[in-house]
Each structure stands twice: as structure tokens, then as C-alpha cells.
Amino acid sequence: MIRRIAHLDMDAFYASVELLRYPQLKGLPVVIGGGRRPADDAFLTMGETGSLAKIPLEVFPRLVSYTGRGVITTATYAARQFGIGSAMGLMKAAKLCPQAILLPVDFAEYRRYSRAFKDIILDIAPLMEDRGVDEVYIDFTEVPGGQREGGRVLARLIQKTIFQQTGLTCSVGVAPNKLLAKMASEFNKPNGIAIVFEEDLQSKIWPLACRKINGIGPKAEEKLQALGIRSIGELAQKEVDWLIEAFGQKTGAWLFDASHGLDPRAVVLESEPVSISRETTFERDLHAVHDKLELGAIFTQLCTQVAQDLNARGYIGKTIGIKLRYDNFKSVTRDQTLNFYTDDAKVIRQTAGQCLKRVPLQQRLRLLGVRVASLAAADDPPQYMKNRPVAPADSALEAIDLEAVERQLF
């Protein structure tokens, strides 16, 4: 059989989920981002006493009234027409579209819908690779209907079933491999299907900008343009030895293969996370001394959330780290590896506190994060010594009083 790989990408996923909750916002510019505010909590109260769909438009907060340093997570297609995009600062977006409606991020609801659409896919095509909350790869090759019209029939069935059962739309690209499938899923957004065969390489892929290849970032694109290479077709005309000399052995060989539509990667049915982390960007820069109470509370909350995430996903870990970003945007990380595995919030808090003692805290901070890596399944054999009590002689972790840590650091 001809290899057929699909990339399915949900359309403006977070925003689409919010439009299911607030259908009166359909067709309007809506921005999702920033932390939860008192005005947002008022909606939850309204939802308890009546339908969210009946909330008047004038009640919703507008982007023009936002003050702070939050960033956009996503936006509806109506908002994107004003030049608004993901990772843009909310204050900047307010200048582009002040009338846009601003909603907070609700990850719990997005995860619920994510599980729902993935369960639908697995019922139809069981060979699926989970690539995040809103996208997957699917191996169509031997699935009934996966070869018909190059995969269009099966893609249409999945697309239709997801919409019928969740109300959400998605875009699907089907191609000989993951590289081309991901590019194809962008061709007909939103709610589109695109089919690419090997013989379509020159007509559909080569005219595209090099940046359309997943893996070519801004720096690589800038270097390619400096070398006079702007399209994938122009990249494909270069000899592999020339690319290796310009970009190094690994990157040069990969650029050659990618420009010729080659990608041997298999659809990975089960993938383990490398780490589990939580981080937050502050609304204003915080100082370790002047804002010690606020920072201490945020730090403890992050550790607690990471512990809850570990427990919910069935993992334990033994490498605990922190991430700081200063007001000059410079970032630093520190980590410490224990000789036992844990998912205990207090142990994570103690070890992360040790990491904090190893970084300068004189500058103001704009971001703080906590991370647990070196993961293992929580139900693995007991040699992992899960949450083993900390002994005084244990050099990996000292028994520290939490209040003492607060006093020393914050």
C-alpha cells in the first residue's frame, strides 16, 4: 500500500472551545490570554444562575480596558484579521483591535475537549500520535478508507464526526509522510482537507517559503535568505555537500531531505513526556526582597501544581529544577537530581528552594518556573524508593524548614 500519513490540527482550538461556551461571540474578534480577573469570575456566577449563552455582549470585558503584561494564547479568525496573533502582548493587541473581547485561558476545559476529539479519532483510526492539546498525526495507510482519494474519504469522516460530536472544526493534511502532512494541513484552514502525493512536490511544495518547513525557524530562514534561498524549490536545487558545508553535517543533510519531501519518521503511538513543568509570567516585575510574600506564594503554588500534574498523569521524577527570567529578558535555569523519585509537593518545594539559592536574586523577575524531569511511571517497582524520607546524611537533599527557605530567599 502507498504510505498515507495525516496531520490533524484543530482550528483556533482554545477560541473555538470558548465559542461553544459563548455562542453569542461567534464572528466577533475574541482574544484568549492573560490571567483570570475578577470580571471573569463574574461569568462563572452567571453560569450558575442562567445560561452563559444569554450573557449580553456589553457585559464582556474588552481588550481596550486591559492593563498588564499578559500575552495572547490564541485568537479567533475574526481577531486575526486585525494582525493579532499568538504570543503577542495584550497591550499591543489592544492598539490593533481595542474592541476585541478578552477571555481568560481555561486549560481544564481545553484538556476535556482535547481528550474528546482524540477518543473520536482512535475509534476510527487507531494509529495516532499525540502531538499536544490540539494536534495529532494519524497513520491512514491500512485503515479502511485511508487509501480512497489519497485519504480524503477517511479525513472527511473524521472531520465530520468530530464536528458532530463536539461542535469543533479541524483541518487535515494527508501526504506520504509527517513532514508533508503537517505542511498540507495549513493549506485550506479552517475546516479544510488537503491531499499531497509524491508527484505534487514541485507544484505544491517547492513554491512555498522555506519557513513553511516545520523545523526551519527565524534564524535558519534569515541565513537561507542571506544565501539567496527563499523558496523550498530553491533550497532543493542545492547540492547536499553545499548545504552541509553551510549548515553542518546534521542540519545540512536534513535540509536536503526536507526540501525533497523526504521524512522517514514513523507515527509514534506512545510517547513519554521528558518533563512536567509549570511557569508563570508576572503582570509586573517582582523583586525577591520587596515582593517576597507574593513571590513565595507563587513559588509554592507552582510546586504544588507540578506535584498535582505528576499525580494526575501517573508519573514520579527525581530531577527538580527552576527557571527564572529577569527584567532584561535573560533566563537562567538550575536543577538538582535526587537519589529517589517523588511526586510530593513538599519535597519538590524543598529541592526547588535549594536551586533558588544558586542563582542571583538581586534583579527583578518577570517569570518563574518549576520543572520535574527524569520521569518514571508511578506504579513502577519499589526500587525507585518513591518519596523516601530525607536523611541528614543524604547529600542530595537537606531537610529544610519551609519557613526558613522563605526567610532566606524571599
ABEGO torsion letter per residue (X at the ends): XBBBBBBBBBBGAAAAAAAAABAAABGBBBBBEEBBBAAAAAAAAAAAABBAAABBAAABBBAAABBEABBBABBBAAAAAAGBBBGBBAAAAAAABAABBBBBBBAAAAAAAAAAAAAAAAAABABBBBAEAABBBBBAAABBGAABGGGAAAAAAAAAAAAAAAGBBBBBBBBABAAAAAAAAAAAOBGBBBBBBAAAAAAAAAABBAAABBGBBAAAAAAAAAAGBABAAAAAABBAAAAAAAAEAAAAAAAAAAAAGBBABBBBABBBBABBBBBBBBABBBBAAAAAAAAAAAAAAAAAAAAAAAAAAGBBBABBBBBBBBAAGBBBBBBBBBABBBABAAAAAAAAAAAAAABBAABBBABBBBBBBGBBBAABBAAAGBGBBBBAABAABBBBBAAAAAAAAX
